[in-house]
Amino acid sequence: MVSEKYFASVFPDIKYDSEANKYSLELYGRPRSNLNVNIGGTIATRKISQVFLSGEYYYFDNYLSKNTADFYAGSFYKSAHVRSRFYLSGGFPFYIEPSFTFNSRDFLSSDDIFLADEPPTVLDRADRSYALNLGLPITNKFKAVLSGSFINNDDFYGNALDINSTDTLDNLELKGNRFGFSLEEGDLNRKQYASKGKSLYFGFDYFSIDEEYRPGTTGTSLVNRDSHQWIRLFGKWEQYFNKGKWSTGYLVQGAYSNQGTFTNFLGTLVNLPSFNPLQDSRTLLLQNYRAFSYAAFGLKNVYAITSSLDFRLEGYIYKPFEILSQTEDLFGRTAVPDQMYIIGSSAMVLHSPVGPISIAVNYYDDSENQWGVLLHIGYLLFNRNSLGN
C-alpha cells in the first residue's frame, strides 16, 4: 500500500484486544484523487517531436484497480497503450493486467537539421499487442511477470533507395502468439538519464507466428505465407556508483534467439533483436546493431556540474554472434566471431521541471548514421514493440 501511488499516506495503528489476548494492526490510508491527467511531450531538432497525454483512474474497494491510458502523437512515432491492473491478494499479493498496445513508427521522418541528409529509410511499422499479464513478488526485491499476448504487425518497406511516388511498398504481416516470463528489479533515480540506482531485467519468450508477405513494385520475392516458432532470451543489467559529484555506471546486455528468416532480407532485419543504448537509437534503423544473438557492455560517466545540470560521457562495445547477411539474392544467418562495433555519446543534460533538456553528439559504427547531433526538450521515451525489440 505504501509503494502504490494511489495512497498519499498510510498511517499504522496497533491495538490490543484483551479478550482475545492478541494485537491487531490497522492501516489508515489517505487516497489521492481517483482521476489524474498528465500532459507532456518532446521537442527535438529531428522530426521525432511528439506530444504525450496520459490518464489514470483508480478504484478501491475490496481490491485496488489502476486503469491507465497513454497516448503519443508525432510525425515519427504514434502510440496508444491502455491497461487495467487489478491488485489482488490470496495467500500472497499479485496483480492481473489486461492491456492493449499500438505502436506506429515512420522511419522516413528522421532528418537531422545539423548534418547532411543521408538517403531516407523507407520503412513504416505498425504493431499491435493484446496481452494478459500476471505479476507477483519474488522475495522483497524482484517482480516476476507471466504474460501471454496476441500479436498483429505490419511492416511496409521499400527494397531500393530510389523509390518514387508511383511505387508501392512491400508488406510483411505477422500474426501469432507470444508467451513469456520476466524477472526484474529496479530503483533508478530517473526515467531517462539516470545517475543513481540499478536496474536488472531477465526475460524468456516463446513465439508462434504466421507470416504473410506481399511484394510491392520494388520487391524481388513472390507472395509467400509461412509459419515460424522460436525462443528468445534477453538480459539487461544497469548500475551506478556515486562518489561526490561523479557517478560511474555500467550496462551489460545480451540476447539469444533461434529465430528463423522471413521471406526477404529487410523484412527479417527489422524484426531482429536490437541494441538501443542511446536516446535516439530507436529512431534509427541501425543494421550493425541488429542480430540473432549478441552481447554488449558499456560504461557511463556522469559529472554533476550543479544539482540539476549533468555532463555525460558514454561508450559501448557491441559484439554480435550471429547476424543476418546477404550475398546477391541469398541471405541467412551467419556467425561472425571477429566483428565488433562501438557506440559513443557526449551530452549536457539539464533536469528541468518540464523534463530533461539535452544536447548530445552521438557516434555509431554505421555508414548511414555515423554521427548525429540531437537537441531535445522533454522525455524521449517509446513503448517496446509487440515482439519486445
C-alpha positions in Angstrom: 0.0 0.0 0.0 2.8 2.4 0.8 4.5 1.8 -2.5 1.3 2.4 -4.6 1.0 6.0 -5.8 -2.8 5.9 -5.1 -2.2 6.4 -1.4 -0.9 9.8 -0.4 0.0 8.5 3.0 -0.6 5.4 5.2 -0.8 5.5 9.0 -0.4 2.3 11.1 -2.1 1.8 14.4 -1.7 -1.2 16.8 -4.5 -2.1 19.2 -4.6 -4.7 22.0 -7.7 -7.0 22.3 -7.8 -8.0 26.0 -10.4 -10.7 25.4 -8.5 -12.4 22.6 -5.1 -11.6 24.2 -3.9 -10.5 20.8 -2.8 -7.4 19.0 -4.3 -6.1 15.8 -2.7 -3.9 13.1 -4.8 -1.4 11.4 -3.8 0.8 8.4 -5.4 4.1 7.6 -4.7 5.3 4.0 -5.5 8.7 2.7 -6.0 8.4 -1.1 -5.1 10.8 -3.8 -7.5 11.9 -6.4 -9.1 9.0 -8.2 -8.5 10.6 -11.6 -5.2 12.0 -12.7 -4.3 13.5 -16.1 -0.7 14.1 -17.3 0.2 16.2 -20.4 3.7 16.5 -21.9 5.8 16.0 -25.0 9.1 16.3 -26.7 10.6 19.0 -28.9 13.6 17.8 -30.9 15.9 19.0 -33.7 15.0 16.0 -35.7 11.5 15.0 -36.9 10.9 12.9 -33.8 9.0 15.5 -31.7 5.8 14.3 -30.1 3.0 15.2 -27.7 2.0 13.0 -24.8 -1.3 12.5 -22.9 -1.9 10.2 -20.1 -4.9 9.5 -17.8 -5.1 7.3 -14.7 -8.3 6.3 -12.8 -8.2 4.3 -9.5 -10.9 2.3 -8.0 -10.5 0.9 -4.4 -12.9 -1.4 -2.5 -12.1 -5.0 -1.7 -9.3 -4.7 -4.3 -7.4 -1.8 -5.9 -7.6 -1.3 -9.7 -5.4 1.1 -11.7 -6.7 2.0 -15.2 -4.3 3.8 -17.4 -4.3 5.2 -21.0 -1.2 6.7 -22.6 -1.1 8.3 -26.0 1.9 9.6 -28.1 1.5 11.6 -31.3 4.2 12.8 -33.6 5.4 12.6 -37.2 7.8 9.7 -36.4 6.0 7.9 -33.5 2.4 7.3 -32.6 1.3 5.0 -29.8 -1.6 4.0 -27.6 -1.2 1.9 -24.5 -4.3 1.0 -22.5 -4.3 -1.3 -19.5 -6.1 -2.1 -16.3 -4.2 -3.6 -13.4 -6.1 -5.4 -10.6 -4.2 -5.8 -7.3 -5.5 -8.9 -5.6 -4.4 -10.9 -2.5 -4.9 -14.5 -1.6 -2.1 -16.2 0.3 0.2 -13.7 -1.4 -0.2 -10.4 -3.3 -0.4 -10.4 -7.1 -1.9 -8.5 -9.9 -3.7 -9.3 -13.2 -3.3 -6.9 -16.0 -5.1 -7.0 -19.4 -3.6 -4.5 -21.9 -3.6 -3.3 -25.5 -0.7 -1.6 -27.2 -0.4 0.0 -30.6 2.8 1.5 -32.0 3.5 3.2 -35.3 6.9 4.3 -36.5 7.6 6.1 -39.8 11.4 6.0 -40.3 11.1 8.2 -43.3 10.8 11.1 -40.8 14.3 11.0 -39.4 16.1 14.1 -40.8 18.8 15.8 -38.8 18.9 19.6 -39.3 22.6 19.9 -38.2 24.1 17.3 -40.5 23.8 16.5 -44.2 20.9 14.3 -45.1 21.5 10.6 -45.8 19.3 8.6 -48.2 16.0 8.2 -46.4 15.0 4.9 -44.8 11.6 3.9 -46.4 10.1 1.9 -43.5 6.7 2.3 -41.9 5.9 0.0 -39.0 2.7 -0.8 -37.1 2.4 -3.3 -34.3 -0.5 -4.3 -32.1 -0.4 -6.4 -29.0 -3.4 -7.8 -26.9 -1.8 -9.1 -23.7 -2.7 -10.5 -20.3 0.0 -10.3 -17.6 0.2 -11.8 -14.1 2.7 -10.1 -11.8 3.8 -11.4 -8.4 6.7 -10.6 -6.0 9.8 -12.8 -5.6 11.4 -12.1 -2.2 11.2 -8.4 -1.3 13.2 -7.1 -4.3 12.1 -8.8 -7.5 8.9 -8.8 -9.6 8.1 -11.8 -11.8 5.6 -11.4 -14.7 4.0 -14.2 -16.7 2.5 -12.9 -19.9 0.6 -14.1 -23.0 -0.3 -11.9 -26.0 -1.7 -12.0 -29.5 0.4 -10.1 -32.0 -0.7 -8.4 -35.2 2.1 -6.5 -37.0 2.5 -4.8 -40.4 5.8 -3.6 -41.9 5.8 -1.6 -45.1 9.2 -1.0 -46.7 11.0 -0.4 -50.0 13.9 -2.5 -51.3 15.6 0.4 -53.1 16.8 3.9 -52.2 15.4 5.5 -55.4 11.7 4.9 -54.7 9.3 7.3 -56.4 5.7 8.3 -55.7 4.2 5.7 -58.0 5.9 2.8 -56.3 4.1 0.6 -53.8 5.9 -0.9 -50.7 6.4 -4.5 -49.7 4.0 -5.6 -46.8 5.1 -8.1 -44.3 2.3 -9.1 -41.9 3.0 -11.1 -38.8 0.2 -12.7 -36.7 0.5 -15.0 -33.8 1.2 -15.6 -30.1 3.9 -14.7 -27.7 4.3 -16.3 -24.2 6.9 -15.0 -21.8 8.3 -14.9 -18.3 10.4 -12.0 -16.9 12.1 -11.2 -13.7 13.0 -7.6 -12.8 14.3 -5.2 -10.1 14.9 -1.5 -10.3 15.4 1.7 -8.4 17.0 4.1 -10.9 16.5 7.7 -9.9 15.2 8.9 -13.3 13.2 7.6 -16.2 15.9 8.9 -18.6 19.5 9.9 -18.0 19.8 8.1 -14.6 22.8 8.6 -12.4 21.9 6.6 -9.3 20.5 3.2 -8.5 20.3 0.0 -10.5 18.0 -1.9 -12.9 18.0 -5.7 -13.6 15.8 -7.4 -16.2 15.8 -11.0 -17.5 13.2 -12.3 -19.9 12.3 -15.5 -21.8 9.8 -15.6 -24.7 8.3 -18.2 -27.0 6.8 -17.0 -30.3 4.5 -18.8 -32.7 4.0 -16.5 -35.7 2.3 -16.8 -39.1 3.9 -14.7 -41.8 2.2 -13.3 -44.9 4.4 -11.4 -47.4 3.0 -9.3 -50.3 5.6 -7.7 -52.6 5.5 -4.1 -53.8 6.9 -2.7 -57.1 10.5 -2.9 -55.7 10.1 -6.4 -54.3 12.1 -9.3 -55.6 10.1 -12.2 -54.0 6.7 -13.6 -54.7 3.7 -13.7 -52.3 4.5 -16.0 -49.5 2.9 -17.5 -46.4 4.8 -19.4 -43.7 4.8 -20.3 -40.0 7.6 -19.7 -37.6 8.4 -20.7 -34.0 11.3 -19.5 -32.0 12.5 -18.6 -28.5 14.4 -15.6 -27.2 16.5 -15.0 -24.1 17.2 -11.4 -23.1 19.0 -9.8 -20.2 20.0 -6.3 -19.1 21.8 -5.0 -16.0 22.5 -1.3 -15.4 24.0 0.1 -12.2 25.6 3.3 -11.0 28.2 4.1 -8.2 28.4 7.6 -6.8 31.3 9.4 -5.2 30.8 13.1 -4.7 29.9 14.8 -7.9 31.0 11.8 -10.0 28.8 8.9 -10.9 30.1 5.9 -12.8 27.8 3.3 -14.2 27.9 0.2 -16.4 25.4 -1.5 -18.7 25.6 -5.2 -19.6 23.1 -6.5 -22.1 22.7 -9.6 -24.3 20.2 -11.6 -26.3 20.0 -15.1 -27.8 17.4 -16.1 -30.4 17.0 -19.1 -32.7 14.6 -17.1 -34.8 14.5 -18.1 -38.5 14.3 -15.8 -41.6 11.2 -14.3 -43.2 10.7 -14.0 -46.9 13.2 -11.3 -47.7 16.2 -9.6 -46.2 14.8 -6.3 -44.9 11.6 -7.9 -43.5 13.8 -10.2 -41.4 16.3 -7.5 -40.4 13.7 -5.1 -38.9 12.3 -7.9 -36.7 15.6 -9.0 -35.1 16.7 -8.2 -31.5 18.4 -4.8 -31.4 20.7 -2.9 -29.1 19.5 0.6 -28.4 21.5 2.3 -25.6 21.2 6.0 -26.6 18.3 8.3 -26.5 17.8 8.3 -30.3 18.7 4.7 -31.1 15.1 3.6 -31.5 14.6 6.3 -34.1 17.2 4.9 -36.5 17.5 1.7 -38.5 21.0 0.6 -37.4 21.7 -2.6 -39.3 25.0 -3.3 -37.5 23.3 -3.4 -34.1 20.6 -6.0 -35.0 21.5 -9.7 -34.7 20.0 -13.0 -33.8 22.4 -13.2 -30.8 24.7 -10.5 -29.3 26.4 -9.2 -26.1 27.1 -5.6 -25.2 29.0 -3.8 -22.5 29.1 0.0 -21.8 30.5 2.5 -19.3 28.6 5.7 -18.3 30.3 8.7 -16.6 28.2 11.4 -15.2 29.6 14.6 -13.6 27.1 16.8 -11.7 28.1 20.4 -12.6 25.2 21.6 -10.4 22.3 19.8 -8.7 20.3 19.9 -12.0 23.0 20.1 -14.7 25.0 17.0 -15.7 27.7 16.2 -18.2 27.5 12.7 -19.5 30.1 10.6 -21.4 29.1 7.1 -22.5 30.8 4.4 -24.5 29.7 0.9 -25.6 31.1 -2.2 -27.2 28.7 -4.4 -29.2 29.6 -8.0 -30.2 27.2 -9.8 -32.5 27.5 -13.6 -32.6 25.0 -14.4 -35.4 23.9 -11.7 -37.9 21.7 -11.6 -41.0 23.9 -11.4 -44.1 23.1 -11.0 -47.8 25.0 -12.1 -50.9 23.3 -11.1 -54.2 19.8 -12.8 -53.8 20.8 -15.1 -51.0 20.5 -14.2 -47.3 20.6 -16.1 -44.0 22.2 -16.5 -40.5 26.0 -16.0 -40.4 28.3 -16.5 -37.5 30.7 -13.5 -37.0 33.4 -14.4 -34.5 35.6 -11.4 -35.2 33.1 -8.5 -35.7 32.7 -5.8 -33.0 31.1 -2.3 -33.1 31.3 0.7 -30.8 28.9 3.4 -29.8 29.8 6.7 -28.1 27.9 9.7 -26.8 28.7 13.0 -25.1 25.9 15.1 -23.7 24.9 18.0 -21.5 21.6 17.4 -19.7 19.6 19.9 -17.7 17.0 18.2 -15.4 14.2 20.9 -15.6 10.7 20.9 -14.2 9.4 20.1 -17.7 11.8 17.1 -18.1 15.3 16.8 -19.4 16.8 19.3 -21.8 19.7 17.6 -23.6 22.1 18.3 -26.4 24.2 15.3 -27.4 26.8 14.3 -30.0 26.3 10.6 -30.8 28.5 8.2 -32.8 27.5 4.8 -34.3 29.6 2.3 -36.3 27.1 2.8 -39.1 27.9 4.2 -42.6 24.5 5.9 -43.0 24.1 7.2 -39.4 27.7 7.6 -38.2 27.5 11.0 -36.5 24.4 12.8 -35.1 23.7 15.9 -33.1 20.4 15.9 -31.1 18.8 18.6 -29.0 15.6 17.6 -27.3 13.4 19.1 -24.6 11.3 16.6 -22.6 11.4 12.8 -22.2 12.2 10.9 -25.4 10.6 7.6 -24.5 9.0 4.9 -26.5 7.0 1.7 -25.8 8.6 -1.6 -26.8 7.0 -3.2 -29.9 4.9 -6.3 -29.7 8.0 -8.6 -30.3 9.8 -6.9 -27.4 12.6 -5.5 -29.6 
